[in-house]
Amino acid sequence: MDTTSIIKPYLTEKTMTIATRGWYTFVVQSFAGKAEIAHAIEELYKVKVVDIRTINVHGKMKRAGKKQQTKLQPTWKKAMVKLAAGQTIDAFQIGQEPAKV
């Protein structure tokens, strides 16, 4: 299966917090469906996807340049994926202490 529907993990303070509860967030292609995203995540990270939620994030108007002209940022799609209990994705383990046994 093709994994090109996943662009990158979406790493922010909020997504790192909810990653501790098993929800992992990714930037995905705008045409990708839930089943396609779930299959791509399972194949790419070797995990079992239990639930998936998708959100279309609308582009914002930003001011840029010397004359502060407005530019429209592109619209993109975000996918939040719930994994099976006990599974993690290493990309979201940045800055966390290793578990003590």
TIDREN-301140 format. One record per atom (N, C-alpha, C): residue in three letters; x, y, z. Coordinates in steps of 0.02 Angstrom, whole numbers, plus 50000, padded with zeros to 5 digits. Example, Ala and Ser with C-alpha at 12.3 -4.5 7.8 and 13.67 -1.06 7.14 Angstrom:
<recs>
ALA506604971650390/ALA506154977550390/ALA506604983550390/SER506424988850354/SER506844994750357/SER506455000250394/
</recs>
This chain:
<recs>
MET500424994050000/MET500005000050000/MET500445006250000/ASP500195011549973/ASP500565017749966/ASP500505021950030/THR501065024450055/THR501065028350116/THR501165035750102/THR501055037950040/THR501155044950023/THR500605049550048/SER500065046850076/SER499535051050102/SER499745054350168/ILE500255051650202/ILE500515054550264/ILE501085059350245/ILE501015065750262/ILE501535070650247/ILE502055070850302/LYS501835071950365/LYS502305072250421/LYS501915071950487/PRO502255070150541/PRO501945070650608/PRO501855078050625/TYR501325079650660/TYR501175086550679/TYR501375087350752/LEU501945090550765/LEU502235090850832/LEU502155097950861/THR501705098550909/THR501615104750947/THR501555102851021/GLU501525107751065/GLU501445106151136/GLU500795102351149/LYS500265104351115/LYS499615101151125/LYS499625093951099/THR499905092851040/THR499915086051013/THR500375081451053/MET500905084251082/MET501345080251125/MET500985078151189/THR500555082651215/THR500165081051275/THR499665075551262/ILE499285076151207/ILE498785070951193/ILE499105064451168/ALA499735064751147/ALA500085058551127/ALA500195054051188/THR500235057051247/THR500315052951307/THR499675048851322/ARG499115050951293/ARG498485047351301/ARG498325042751242/GLY498805042051195/GLY498705037351140/GLY498465040451075/TRP498365047051071/TRP498145050351010/TRP498745053650976/TYR498875051950914/TYR499445054550876/TYR499185058550817/THR499495064350803/THR499245068950753/THR499725069350694/PHE499445069350633/PHE499845069650572/PHE499545074650523/VAL499985077650482/VAL499765081550425/VAL499715076650367/VAL499135076650333/VAL499005071850280/VAL498785075450216/GLN498785071850161/GLN498545074650098/GLN497805076250104/SER497585081650072/SER496895083750079/SER496395078950047/PHE496615074850000/PHE496165070149967/PHE496135063350001/ALA496545062250053/ALA496585055750085/ALA495965054350129/GLY495715048250125/GLY495145046150166/GLY495385042850230/LYS494915041750277/LYS495095038850342/LYS495395031850335/ALA495115027650294/ALA495365020850286/ALA496065020850256/GLU496185025150208/GLU496835025750176/GLU497365028250226/ILE497185033150267/ILE497635035850317/ILE497805030450369/ALA497295026950393/ALA497405021750444/ALA497865016350418/HIS497755014150357/HIS498165008850328/HIS498885011250318/ALA498975017550297/ALA499645020350287/ALA500025020850354/ILE499685022850407/ILE500005023350473/ILE500205016450498/GLU499755011550490/GLU499905004750511/GLU500505001950474/GLU500555003350410/GLU501115000750370/GLU501765004450385/LEU501725010950394/LEU502315015050403/LEU502635014150472/TYR502215013850525/TYR502465013550594/TYR502375006650627/LYS502085001850592/LYS501984995050618/LYS501594995050684/VAL501014998450683/VAL500584998850742/VAL499864997150720/LYS499424996350769/LYS498714994850755/LYS498305001150770/VAL497955003750719/VAL497535009650727/VAL496835007550749/VAL496595010650803/VAL495935008950831/VAL495415013950807/ASP495585020450807/ASP495105025750789/ASP495475031150752/ILE495115034850710/ILE495425040350672/ILE494925046050665/ARG495175052250672/ARG494775058250663/ARG495145062750615/THR494785065750568/THR495105070350520/THR494795077250525/ILE495215082250513/ILE494995089250517/ILE495295093050458/ASN494885096850422/ASN495135101250371/ASN495275108050403/VAL495915110050403/VAL496125116350434/VAL496155121650379/HIS495735126750386/HIS495705131950335/HIS496295136650341/GLY496535139050282/GLY497105143550280/GLY496935150350310/LYS497435153650340/LYS497345160150371/LYS497635165550327/MET497395171550337/MET497685177450304/MET498285179650346/LYS498865180450315/LYS499465182650349/LYS499725188950314/ARG500035193350354/ARG500355199250325/ARG501095197750319/ALA501385199650262/ALA502095198350251/ALA502395203750207/GLY503045204650215/GLY503415209250173/GLY503435216350200/LYS503795220550164/LYS503895227450185/LYS503235231450186/LYS502805230050138/LYS502165233650133/LYS501605230150172/GLN501765224750206/GLN501285220950246/GLN500675218950205/GLN500795216250146/GLN500255213850103/GLN499995207250131/THR499335206150123/THR499035200050149/THR499125194350099/LYS499285188550126/LYS499365182450086/LYS498945177050120/LEU498635172850080/LEU498235167350107/LEU498665161150115/GLN498705158550176/GLN499065152250189/GLN498645146550162/PRO498955141150139/PRO498565135650110/PRO498145131850161/THR497595128950137/THR497175124650177/THR497505117750180/TRP497475114350238/TRP497785107850245/TRP497355103250287/LYS497515096850289/LYS497115091950324/LYS497525088750380/LYS497215087950438/LYS497525085050497/LYS497155078650515/ALA497535073550534/ALA497235067150555/ALA497475065450625/MET497005063950669/MET497175061750738/MET497025054250741/VAL497525050350761/VAL497485043150759/VAL497555040350829/LYS497105035950849/LYS497125032450914/LYS497415025550902/LEU497945023850940/LEU498255017350933/LEU497995012450986/ALA498125006050973/ALA497935000851021/ALA498325001951086/ALA498064999451140/ALA498375000351206/ALA499084997451207/GLY499545001451235/GLY500234999251242/GLY500685000751182/GLN500405003451128/GLN500815004951069/GLN500975012351067/THR501575014051042/THR501785020951036/THR502125021950969/ILE502215028350951/ILE502585030250891/ILE503185034350915/ASP503775032250894/ASP504395035250918/ASP504475042650900/ALA504165044950847/ALA504235051950826/ALA503945056750878/PHE503495054350921/PHE503165058550971/PHE503495057851040/GLN504065054651045/GLN504395053651109/GLN504945058751121/ILE504945064351085/ILE505455069451091/ILE505405072951158/GLY505965073451193/GLY505995077151256/GLY505695073651315/GLN505465067651309/GLN505175064051365/GLN505695059551395/GLU505665058751461/GLU506135054451495/GLU505965047151481/PRO506475042851476/PRO506335035751466/PRO505985032751526/ALA505575027851515/ALA505205024651569/ALA505675020851614/LYS505585021651679/LYS505995018051727/LYS505665011451745/VAL506055006251746/VAL505794999551759/VAL505854997751831/
</recs>
